[in-house]
Amino acid sequence: MRLLFCVSKCSRRMHLLKLKAVQPRLLWLEHRPAAPAAPRRRRPGSGAKPPGCAAPVPPLGSVRPAGSLAGLPVLLSHTPPGRPRTVPHTPVAFASSSSSSSSSAPSSPGPAEPRAAADGDRTPGSLPLEDAKRILRLAHPERWNLAAAVGFLTVSSAVTMSAPFFLGRVIDTIYTSGTDTETMTASLTSLCIMLTGVFLCGGAANAVRLYLMQASGQQIVRNLRASLFSSILSQEVAFFDKNRTGELINRLSADTAVVGRSITDNISDGLRAVAQAAAGVSMMFYVSPSLASFVLMIVPPMTGFAIIYGRYLRSISKRTQDALAQATQLAEERLSNMRTVRAFGKELSEVTKYTQKTDQVLGLAKKEAMMRAGFFGVTGLSGNLMILSVLYKGGILMANQHMTVGELSSFLMYTFWVGISIAGLSSFYSELMKGFGAGARLWELLDRTPEFPLNEGRVLPMDQLKGQLEFRDVSFAYPTRKEALIFHKLNLLVPAGTIMAVVGPSGSGKSSLVSLLLRLYDPDAGLITIDGHDIRDLNPYWLRSHIGTVSQEPVLFSCSIRDNIAYGAVDASTVTTEDIYRAARVANAYHFIQEFPKGFDTIVGEKGVLLSGGQKQRIAIARALLKNPKILLLDEATSALDAENESLVQEALERLMEGRTVVIIAHRLSTIKNADTVAVLDQRCIAECGHPTELLGNRQGLFRKLMEKQAFLQEEQQRALV
Ligand SMILES: Nc1ncnc2c1ncn2[C@@H]1O[C@H](COP(=O)(O)OP(=O)(O)OP(=O)(O)O)[C@@H](O)[C@H]1O
């Protein structure tokens, strides 16, 4: 008996997994030029004004929009600003912990939009039928392995459950053979040899069952993670403005693991428990129907108790995962901006904030532990009561000659097995409920349809792409701040092959203009066109493959310089080392890269933290060069370079700009002096537009004032340095 118990315990703990190392196949990333789509219906108001560089200056006294003021540095905002700018050189804005307001309500879903939506349509106590169906659907690709595992499970369970019956026979053989030792030894030997063979088969079947279950389970988790990552990456940029990175990472790692556990170890153990409980109960009835009916009276109340417990566990599991997500979010944000935390000496207060978050997790975990302790205490007690009742009632039956000692022994062993199986079933149930809780958070993300497609729409023939850009009566506000209008009826024309410099006060919307051109957001009204085609009709993936960008704070990935530059190519596998070297030379990056001990194989650190600002900028320029785009969007690309490098890069950029349409966002005259046109952004639209010399000639003009201010600031800086 003890041996059987040990075998069962050990088999549970065996972790034989072999994971197929297959890379996630992100289908949406495969470039499938779609069939030309019907042109989109023009929005009302489009074309009402003739396209032109200059737009009417807003009337005097018009109120400056809140949006333009919001550009000032805000270090603790109550809603996550989510701006895609996180480089240590720049001010870092943390999402305020108070925004979660979770200290008082740990189950608060926080600001994440999809979670709030899903919370609305779920009642914690409702039957998780949909969740169960989804979990089963996840297991569908592994059905053959799982079916084989169920086959082996049947064999191993049949062996396990036949053991008490045969052991009862052994006991009866010993008792009934009386003093005839020879006969007893012979029968005992043959019985034991037969049983050893049967047990060996059972052990082998159990091992194969465990392997198949675990391997399939891990495959399911891997598929779940790949689909979830694919779903997250296909969301529009506004989604990332609203959802915090740490929270998404938590779903990707912790929630998938919980769901995975509920499918892997759990389904395997659960099925075994079901099979053994069913076989055990049948055998109990076979051995003694009256004793079985008496003992199993305890099952219905236990089932009711388990259902109530499961519901509670499911809801608390979801709350725990939410609280954990908030803690992860805080840690992720602070750790990735460690320099800012150190510079402000906020280590201790950040530790306190993190501890508060983990305290919430702890509080919920304690509640869960209490519930668990109660539940398992009651199930353990009921198991012991079952054994006691078997001994009591069985003893009476034996005394009345209705049972043999072997039958009572068999019955007792079956009762043990049924008890163990019921305990296994309750743990299966509680793990499954936890899985449903975590699964609910995953389905929200998996089911979310991006607001605009990633790889659908028209693809223009290459020879038709000239690169003329036009904004027609464009009005726009960020989805997270709909009330703060960034552009109002903005008109701008950038003829193909020309250079347009965009200038304007801080927060006037220069970077927003670039975001709209890249179709990271859609305007609320008006049209943005490329060669007369509404960019909403074009395939966004194709569109972005023809636009090169160098942003104000270039972000590099934590891999080699070579890989970072190759990242710019539409198909990185076709890039040769010579292509990378050429791009680096043109971007004036080749020499400094070669001076590193590992040259182009130097690892740049997280977000390029191991490089200087100027070096990062030049690598970003090389990355854009490798793309060889028709349209270039440069966001103050030379700002981080010293005077000498700036002129070298400027030369390189001038060569690169030839034959391309370029939009440069710039503050400094040196950056924009070669532009064909300058557009000055102010008060939500283009306030001035024309040739740089012409605009400089206008003493009262905004451009002139901006440049004077800029020159004054530079002089001040230089004086301060001297
Ligand atoms: N993702 C976002 N969500 C909400 N508001 C945003 C977002 N990005 C920018 N804004 C707001 O839009 C306005 C314009 O910002 P933008 O970055 O386009 O200005 P800018 O002219 O490039 O500023 P700067 O010269 O300081 O870089 C600002 O008020 C800013 O707070």
PDBQT file of the ligand as one rigid body, heavy atoms in Angstrom, charges set to zero:
ROOT
HETATM    1  N1  LIG A 801       0.816  60.012 -27.186  1.00  0.00    +0.000 N 
HETATM    2  C1  LIG A 801       0.289  61.166 -26.784  1.00  0.00    +0.000 A 
HETATM    3  N2  LIG A 801      -0.877  61.154 -26.139  1.00  0.00    +0.000 NA
HETATM    4  C2  LIG A 801      -1.459  62.298 -25.728  1.00  0.00    +0.000 A 
HETATM    5  N3  LIG A 801      -0.936  63.527 -25.952  1.00  0.00    +0.000 NA
HETATM    6  C3  LIG A 801       0.250  63.602 -26.592  1.00  0.00    +0.000 A 
HETATM    7  C4  LIG A 801       0.922  62.427 -27.034  1.00  0.00    +0.000 A 
HETATM    8  N4  LIG A 801       2.056  62.811 -27.652  1.00  0.00    +0.000 NA
HETATM    9  C5  LIG A 801       2.089  64.146 -27.593  1.00  0.00    +0.000 A 
HETATM   10  N5  LIG A 801       1.022  64.622 -26.960  1.00  0.00    +0.000 N 
HETATM   11  C6  LIG A 801       0.672  66.032 -26.748  1.00  0.00    +0.000 C 
HETATM   12  O1  LIG A 801       0.540  66.621 -28.030  1.00  0.00    +0.000 OA
HETATM   13  C7  LIG A 801       1.047  67.931 -28.031  1.00  0.00    +0.000 C 
HETATM   14  C8  LIG A 801       2.064  68.089 -29.172  1.00  0.00    +0.000 C 
HETATM   15  O2  LIG A 801       3.154  67.262 -28.880  1.00  0.00    +0.000 OA
HETATM   16  P1  LIG A 801       4.358  67.107 -29.907  1.00  0.00    +0.000 P 
HETATM   17  O3  LIG A 801       5.310  66.144 -29.325  1.00  0.00    +0.000 OA
HETATM   18  O4  LIG A 801       3.812  66.795 -31.245  1.00  0.00    +0.000 OA
HETATM   19  O5  LIG A 801       4.957  68.560 -29.891  1.00  0.00    +0.000 OA
HETATM   20  P2  LIG A 801       6.371  69.063 -30.453  1.00  0.00    +0.000 P 
HETATM   21  O6  LIG A 801       6.087  70.316 -31.191  1.00  0.00    +0.000 OA
HETATM   22  O7  LIG A 801       7.042  67.972 -31.208  1.00  0.00    +0.000 OA
HETATM   23  O8  LIG A 801       7.120  69.345 -29.080  1.00  0.00    +0.000 OA
HETATM   24  P3  LIG A 801       8.706  69.415 -28.803  1.00  0.00    +0.000 P 
HETATM   25  O9  LIG A 801       9.278  70.446 -29.687  1.00  0.00    +0.000 OA
HETATM   26  O10 LIG A 801       8.765  69.796 -27.369  1.00  0.00    +0.000 OA
HETATM   27  O11 LIG A 801       9.237  68.053 -29.066  1.00  0.00    +0.000 OA
HETATM   28  C9  LIG A 801       1.648  68.155 -26.664  1.00  0.00    +0.000 C 
HETATM   29  O12 LIG A 801       0.710  68.901 -25.929  1.00  0.00    +0.000 OA
HETATM   30  C10 LIG A 801       1.775  66.777 -26.059  1.00  0.00    +0.000 C 
HETATM   31  O13 LIG A 801       1.599  66.774 -24.671  1.00  0.00    +0.000 OA
ENDROOT
TORSDOF 0
